[in-house]
Amino acid sequence: MDINLYTPAYHINRKHIIKLTDYSTEEIFELLFAIRSLKAKFIAHESTENVLKDTTIALIFGDTSIRTRSAIEIGIHQLGGYAINLPYSQEDMEAGENIKDIADVLSRYGVGAIITRGIPEKDLMSYCAISKIPIINSSNADEIPLQTLCDLFTIWEKVGHLEDVKLAYVGKGDNNAASLISGAIKCGMQVSVATPPKYPIKQEKIRLATQYGPIHITTDPHEAVEGADIVYTDCYSYHTPLTDEDRKYLAPYQINEELMREAARGAYFMHALPANRGTEVTEAVIDGPRSIVLDQAYNKLHVVKAILVMLVK
């Protein structure tokens, strides 16, 4: 389906967003059009302060994040709402706390939604079944739906379309990779993945994604990148330092100028950040003219706002 031929209703019948696997192509398109609309308002200095006027959004983060937290808190403020940060730890959960009780109490306090980070998918799904307010998963060990929406929107914005755009993901098959291929294939993109044998994308994630289209999977980054319009990699050591053995093992998957030359003419480079220059990508590539990583980071602000506008009624 061509997104440029789609007519948005600016409405979805979804209460939560935990993973894009649950979302149809049309629902993803609705969110992408909402992102475009809110970004246009931001650029035009058009106020959106009445959208969530006096609405409180609770943030429950199980790990740290500078860019995502900033985008969320600033986005809430720009929509006229308030953000409150609540501490979360596995120790608290094991001591008897649970998201169900937290969600029930917060809804009675008038909280409009809960945005989480670092909470396992199985827990979030069970809480969604009974939560009276939207639960929005910004990131966990399984998927990163906000980042994927950010990436899809950035590609649409830069390339002008999504259908038949070739995306090559190279590197560790982490949660970002799993989320990205699911969203990309649903939007009609051609997807090629090169992951090291030790770090593949989970087979269940591949199985779910390939229901919507074929995915070329290889261990050879040169094979994956050939003719790609977008070359994408992710951080190899976020929250987990790399050993010298891992650095050596992952070295062939580094995105460098030589590898980028095998992509299509004018191909863009993408990275979710934070990036380790000299590890998964060279400085010349990530800071070079084909890099759109800062555009990705900027667009996350508008992704957050779009999700809140569409889900918080």
JODA-V24325 format. One line per field, one symbol per residue. ss: DSSP state (A for helix, B for strand, O for the rest). A space follows every 10 residues. Layout:
ss: ???
This chain:
ss: OOAAAOOOOO OOOOOOBOOA AAOOAAAAAA AAAAAAAAAA AAAOOOOOOO OOOOOBBBBB BOOOOOAAAA AAAAAAAAOO OBBBBBBOOA AAAAOOOOAA AAAAAAAAOO BBBBBBBOOO AAAAAAAAOO OOOBBBBBBO OOOOAAAAAA AAAAAAAAAO OOOOOBBBBB OOOOAAAAAA AAAAAAOOOB BBBBOOAAAO OOAAAAAAAO OOOOBBBBOO AAAAAOOOOB BBBOOOOOOO OOOAAAAAAA AAAOBOAAAA OOOOOOOBBB BOOOOOBOOO BOAAAAOOOO BOAAAAAAAA AAAAAAAAAA AOO
